[in-house]
Amino acid sequence: MSTLAATRPRRRGAPHWLLYPLAVAFAALVLLPVGYLVLVSLQPRDVAGTTLAPDGLSLRAFAEVWQVVDLAGFLRNSLVVSAATAVASSVIGLATAYVLARFRFRGRELFRTSLLAAYTTPGIVVMIPLYVVYVQIQNLFSVQIIGSLPLLVVTYLSFSLPYSIWMLTGYLAALPESIEEAAIIDGAGRIRMLASVVLPLALPAVVVTAVFSFVLAWNDVLFASVLTSNDTRTVGVGMQIFVTTAAEGGLPQWNNLMAAGLVTALPAVVLFIVIQRYLISGLTAGSVKG
């Protein structure tokens, strides 16, 4: 065995001296726009038009952005919608994926194929049909649903759930069924076994689907611009309103705009930092349990 390993030709990758410049170039490509965003947001005076040259440092813009528009309200609405979408997508996705991974029934493959079709369908294609359906439901039951946050969550679930179910189905199918059988023999029901056995093992995949669903809802502008009201605007629509409000018929104040962009991006960035560490620990725990 050692002779074969010694005589086997080694695959030659890129030389190390080439990898470092490529890594530095990639990091610069990603970080330079972010660094310039921070630099402009810290300028002490209003900067409009194409004049973006840094002129000192100040936190003035970060204090002014809260007075131009209801940025706190936008952030609150986005946090509620994004968190609800992430939790619902993970819970429903895990339960549905478990059924697809462990049970065989008629229409199973057709359902899985439809998940890919639903996930790859552009949002602009279904926006008008969805809006018409919502209007019909609203008129039929005489209840105001357009402009409410729950309706926005349901809309985002129609896009996040197909991805969550598809990813979790493949993950659960790779888990050994013997662990579940042992739990059932010990007297655990399906729901208890799913919560106490399957969920800890599938936690890394569940976290990934939750993050995907959160970011999808957080970054959306298309549906939020149509399905929200003045009291339920999210950060995506809020940034559009901020540009027009701050400009007042002229050019936007770039330092205020950059500061607002940093504030709205901060929750998603913090989430990724926290989840990255949690995901690594979840993968390690899962490998030890397995």
N, C-alpha and C positions, 0 to 999 in steps of 0.2 A: 504494500500500500504506500509506503514512504517513497519507494522507487518511482512509482507511477506519479505521485505528487511532485517529486523532484523533476521528472522529465516532462511534466505537463507544461505547455507554454503559458506564460503569464500574460494576462491582458494588460496592455499598456494604456493607461489613461493619459489625461493631459498633464504635462509637466507642472511641478509645483510652482515654478517661477512664473507660470502663466496664470495660475489660479488666483494668486493674490491681486494682481492688477485688475482682473475681471471682477473679483469680489469688491474691490474698492470702487470701480466704475459703477457697478450695480448699486452699491450703497449710496454713492453720490447722486445717482439718478433718482433714487427714492427720497433721500433726505434733503437734498438741496431745495426742492420746492417747499417742503415742510419748514425748513429753516428760514427761507425767505418769507413764508407766511407768518411765522412768529416775529420776524424782524420788522415787517411792515405793521403788524398789529401793535407793536411796542413804540411806535412813533408818537411823539408828544403833541403833534399838531395834525389838523385835518389835511388829508392828502387826497386830492381829486384828480380825475383825468388820467394822464399817462405818467404823472410825476410820482414815481415810486421809490425814489432814492431815500435811503434811511437818513433820518435827521434827529439823532438823539434817541433816548429810550424813556418810556413812560407807560404807566398802567392806566392812563386816562381813557383810552378806547374801551378797555374792559369794563370800566364803570359806566360809560355812556351807553353801551349797547342795551342795557336793561331799561333805559328810559326811552329809547327810540320806538321799540315795539314791546309787546308782552312776551319777551323771550322766556321768562320763567314759566308762563302758561304753556308755551309751545313745548318746552322741555318736559313739563309734567305730563302733558298729553301723550307725547312720544314714549316716555318711560312706561306709562300705564299700558298703552297699546302694544309696545314691543315686548314687555314682560309677559303680558297675557298671551300674546301670540307664541312666545317661546315655550311657556309652560304647557299650554294646550296642545301645541304641535308635538312636544316631546311625549306627553302622556298618551294622547290618542295615537300617535305614531308608534309608540312602543307596544300598546295593546294590539293594534292592527297588524303590526309586523310579526308579532308572536303568533297570531293566527295563521298568517301566510307562511311562516317558517315551519310550523309544527303540524299543521293540518292540511289534508288534501281534500278538495271539494271542487265541484263543477264551476267553471268560470274563474278559477284561481289565476291561471296564466293570462287570461284576458284582462283581469283586474290589474295585474302587475304591469301589463303593457300599457293600459290606460293611464297608469301613474306617470310613465315617461311622457306620454302625449300631453298630459295636463301640465307637467313640469316645464316642457319645452315650448308650450304655447305662449307667444308674446302677450304681455299684459294689455297692450293697446288693442289687440284683437278682441278681447273679451270685455273691455271696459264698458263699451256702449251696451252690449247685451245685458251685462250685469246691472247696469244702471236702470235699464228698462224693467228688468225683473224686480228690482228693489222698489221702483215706483209702483208697479202693479201690486206688489205685496202691501205697500204702504196704503194704497187706495182701497184694497180689498178689506183690510182689517182696521182701517181708519186710525192708524198709529204712525207717529213720526219716527222713522228709522234712519232716513238719510240725514247725515249730520251728526250721528251718534257714534261714540267710540266702539261699542260692541259690534256694530255693523262693519267698522273698519277692521276689527280683529277677525271676524268671519271671512272677510274678503282676503286678508293676508293668509289665512289658513288654507284657502283654496290653492295657494301657490307653495306654501311651506310644507304642508302635509304630504304631498306626493314625494318630495325629496326625502323627508323624514322617514316615511314608510319604506321607501326603496332602500335607503341606506341601512336602516335598522333590520330589515328583513335579511339582507346578506350577512349582517353581523351576527344575528341570532341563529341563522342557519349553520354558522361555523361553530357555535357552542355545543359541547357534548350533551346529549340528551340524558346521559346516565345520571348527571347531577340532579336534573329535574325528577327523574324516576325515583331517585333516593329520597327526595323531599316528599314526593307523593306517598311513598311507602311509609314514611314517618308520620303520615296523617295530614300533611299540608294540602289545602285545596289549591285550585288553579290560581285564584287571585292572590292568596298568601304566598304561594310559590313564586308567582311573577314578581311580587314586591320584595320578597326577602332573598330570593336566589337569583332570578334572572336579572333584575335591575342592577344589583351590585356588579355583576359580571359585564353587563352591557353599559355601564355608566359612562365610559369614555365616548362611546357612540352617541349616547343620549345627550351628553354635554355638547358634542359637535353639532347635533341637530338643533339644540336649543340656541346656540350661538348663531347658527345660520338663520334661523327664524327671527331672532332678535334683530340682526343686522338688516335682514330683508325689510322688516317693518320700519326700522329706524331710518333707512335711506330712501324709502319710497316717497315720491312726489306725485306720480301720475294719479293714483287712486285717491290719495289724501287731498289733492286739489279739487276733486269732484265730490267726494263723499263726506267732507267735513264742513262745519259751519264756523262762524266767527269764534265760538267758544271751544271748539274741538280741533283747532288747527294744530298740526304737528310741525316739527322743526323743518322738514323739507319745504312745506308751504310757507312756514314762517321766514325762511331765508329769502324767498322770493318777495314776500311782503316787506322784509327789511330793506332790500335793495331799492324798491320803489319809494318807500317812506323816507329812507335816509337821503336819497337823491333829491327829492322835492322838485322834480322836473329837470334836474341837471344831472351831472355825473355823480356816481356814488362816492362816499367818503371811504377810501380803500382801507384805511387803518381800522375804522369801525367795522367794516365788512369782514376783514380778516380776523378781527377779534371775535366777532359773532360766529364765524366759521370754526374757530378753535374751541369755543365754548360748546357748540353743538356736537363737535367731534369727540370731545373729551369722554363722555360716558361710554361710547363704543370702544375707545382706546383702553380705558381702564378695565372694561369687561374682558377684552382680549388678554391683557396682562394677567388678570386674576385667573382666568380660565386656562391659560397656558400652563401655569404651575399646577393647577388642579387636575388638568388633563394628564400631565406626566405622572402625578401621584396615582391617579386612577388606573393608568395603564400598568404601572408597577404592581399595584395591589391586585389587579386582575390576573397578572401573570403568576403571582405567588399562589392565589387561590386555585387557579387552574391546575 
